[in-house]
Amino acid sequence: MTPIDLSFFRSETSQRLREEGRTEGLIEGEAKGEAKTTARNILRVLERRGVTVGDDARDRITSCTDRHMLESWLDRAVTVTAATELFESE
């Protein structure tokens, strides 16, 4: 059996590609973490204001990954009287 040449995996190119992948992964992980934090903050504001959040609204908020949308919902959470109002001007 012929040995497989593994030199590519030690090459400068492969090291650069691995580093780029790590960097992309870190950036993606940060964005997901920020989205989760903002979603938690929206829910907390609504809770503290006594606004009931149904399962559909909670799922929509916690599954959203659009930073701008989440920030908009957080701004609206301060004034809405029902959780569904967060989504009305989309």
Residue frames as qw, qx, qy, qz and C-alpha x, y, z in Angstrom:
[[0.000, 0.890, 0.455, 0.000, 0.00, 0.00, 0.00],
 [0.408, 0.458, -0.010, 0.789, 1.33, 3.42, -0.98],
 [0.275, -0.470, -0.482, 0.687, 1.63, 5.91, 1.89],
 [0.126, 0.877, 0.413, 0.210, -0.55, 9.00, 1.63],
 [0.404, 0.263, -0.119, 0.868, 1.28, 12.30, 1.35],
 [0.316, -0.786, -0.510, 0.148, 0.18, 14.40, 4.32],
 [0.450, -0.073, -0.039, 0.889, 2.56, 17.29, 3.74],
 [0.072, -0.569, -0.367, -0.732, -0.31, 19.58, 2.66],
 [0.548, -0.719, -0.416, -0.102, -1.75, 19.47, 6.19],
 [0.615, -0.524, -0.097, 0.582, 1.50, 20.92, 7.54],
 [0.438, 0.373, 0.270, 0.772, 1.89, 23.50, 4.79],
 [0.063, -0.164, -0.184, 0.967, 1.62, 27.24, 5.20],
 [0.366, -0.165, -0.458, -0.793, -1.55, 27.23, 3.07],
 [0.564, -0.394, -0.717, -0.111, -3.31, 24.68, 5.25],
 [0.369, -0.320, -0.516, 0.703, -2.28, 26.52, 8.40],
 [0.094, 0.041, -0.065, -0.993, -3.66, 29.78, 6.95],
 [0.479, -0.262, -0.595, -0.590, -6.93, 28.07, 5.98],
 [0.524, -0.396, -0.715, 0.240, -7.30, 26.59, 9.47],
 [0.211, -0.250, -0.325, 0.887, -6.68, 30.00, 11.03],
 [0.264, -0.090, -0.301, -0.912, -9.26, 31.62, 8.73],
 [0.547, -0.342, -0.710, -0.282, -11.75, 28.94, 9.73],
 [0.433, -0.364, -0.612, 0.552, -11.07, 29.53, 13.42],
 [0.031, -0.129, -0.085, 0.988, -11.53, 33.28, 12.97],
 [0.410, -0.199, -0.490, -0.743, -14.80, 32.81, 11.07],
 [0.557, -0.367, -0.745, 0.027, -16.00, 30.42, 13.76],
 [0.305, -0.295, -0.472, 0.773, -15.20, 32.90, 16.51],
 [0.158, 0.019, -0.126, -0.979, -17.00, 35.71, 14.73],
 [0.520, -0.262, -0.631, -0.513, -20.03, 33.51, 14.12],
 [0.517, -0.350, -0.716, 0.313, -20.01, 32.36, 17.74],
 [0.132, -0.185, -0.289, 0.930, -19.86, 35.96, 18.97],
 [0.331, -0.101, -0.328, -0.879, -22.80, 36.95, 16.78],
 [0.580, -0.333, -0.710, -0.221, -24.88, 34.03, 18.07],
 [0.428, -0.310, -0.603, 0.598, -23.99, 34.91, 21.65],
 [0.035, 0.087, 0.078, -0.993, -24.97, 38.54, 21.13],
 [0.462, -0.215, -0.519, -0.686, -28.27, 37.48, 19.56],
 [0.567, -0.364, -0.733, 0.093, -29.06, 35.21, 22.51],
 [0.283, -0.254, -0.436, 0.815, -28.21, 37.96, 24.98],
 [0.204, -0.015, -0.140, -0.969, -30.39, 40.50, 23.18],
 [0.541, -0.292, -0.658, -0.435, -33.27, 38.00, 23.00],
 [0.495, -0.362, -0.679, 0.404, -32.96, 37.38, 26.75],
 [0.114, -0.164, -0.223, 0.954, -32.96, 41.13, 27.35],
 [0.366, -0.184, -0.411, -0.814, -36.13, 41.58, 25.29],
 [0.602, -0.371, -0.694, -0.133, -37.88, 38.86, 27.28],
 [0.421, -0.287, -0.545, 0.666, -36.65, 40.34, 30.54],
 [0.074, 0.000, 0.008, -0.997, -37.88, 43.84, 29.71],
 [0.514, -0.264, -0.515, -0.633, -41.28, 42.45, 28.75],
 [0.600, -0.337, -0.703, 0.180, -41.41, 40.34, 31.92],
 [0.296, -0.205, -0.414, 0.836, -40.43, 43.25, 34.18],
 [0.234, -0.024, -0.121, -0.964, -43.11, 45.40, 32.55],
 [0.489, 0.177, 0.693, -0.500, -45.72, 42.68, 33.13],
 [0.596, 0.425, -0.330, -0.596, -46.24, 41.97, 29.43],
 [0.836, -0.029, 0.536, -0.117, -47.29, 38.37, 28.83],
 [0.221, 0.551, -0.678, -0.433, -45.19, 36.56, 26.22],
 [0.925, 0.128, 0.167, -0.316, -46.85, 33.62, 24.51],
 [0.785, -0.181, 0.521, 0.281, -44.95, 30.60, 23.25],
 [0.651, 0.616, 0.308, 0.318, -45.09, 31.75, 19.60],
 [0.077, 0.970, -0.128, 0.192, -43.66, 35.18, 20.44],
 [0.591, -0.664, 0.450, 0.090, -41.02, 33.66, 22.75],
 [0.818, 0.094, 0.475, 0.311, -39.96, 31.22, 20.01],
 [0.494, 0.798, 0.167, 0.300, -39.80, 33.98, 17.43],
 [0.160, -0.946, 0.260, -0.108, -37.66, 36.16, 19.69],
 [0.645, -0.541, 0.528, 0.111, -35.28, 33.41, 20.80],
 [0.798, 0.201, 0.483, 0.299, -34.81, 31.97, 17.31],
 [0.377, 0.923, 0.039, 0.060, -34.06, 35.31, 15.63],
 [0.761, -0.203, 0.119, 0.604, -30.44, 35.85, 14.62],
 [0.327, 0.681, 0.214, 0.619, -30.85, 39.24, 12.89],
 [0.417, -0.225, -0.379, 0.795, -29.06, 41.71, 15.14],
 [0.079, -0.126, -0.121, -0.981, -30.87, 44.74, 13.73],
 [0.542, -0.411, -0.544, -0.491, -34.28, 43.13, 14.15],
 [0.623, -0.395, -0.587, 0.333, -33.49, 42.12, 17.73],
 [0.264, -0.111, -0.224, 0.931, -32.32, 45.65, 18.56],
 [0.290, -0.265, -0.315, -0.864, -35.52, 47.05, 17.07],
 [0.640, -0.441, -0.599, -0.192, -37.60, 44.63, 19.16],
 [0.519, -0.277, -0.495, 0.640, -35.62, 45.58, 22.27],
 [0.010, 0.067, -0.021, 0.997, -36.41, 49.26, 21.65],
 [0.498, -0.315, -0.427, -0.686, -40.10, 48.43, 21.20],
 [0.582, -0.295, -0.737, 0.176, -40.18, 46.20, 24.29],
 [0.191, -0.081, -0.417, 0.885, -39.93, 49.35, 26.41],
 [0.300, 0.102, 0.060, -0.946, -43.30, 50.67, 25.22],
 [0.461, -0.116, -0.721, -0.505, -45.50, 47.83, 23.88],
 [0.582, -0.247, 0.404, -0.661, -48.48, 46.56, 25.83],
 [0.946, 0.078, 0.264, -0.174, -48.55, 43.15, 24.14],
 [0.550, -0.385, 0.611, 0.419, -45.63, 41.03, 22.93],
 [0.596, 0.471, 0.586, 0.282, -47.18, 40.71, 19.48],
 [0.156, 0.975, 0.081, -0.132, -46.78, 44.47, 19.04],
 [0.464, -0.576, 0.485, 0.467, -43.03, 43.91, 18.73],
 [0.468, 0.051, 0.749, 0.465, -43.59, 42.40, 15.30],
 [0.368, 0.744, 0.503, -0.241, -46.22, 44.78, 13.91],
 [0.254, 0.901, -0.120, -0.330, -44.08, 47.25, 11.98],
 [0.574, -0.286, 0.652, 0.406, -41.85, 44.71, 10.24]]
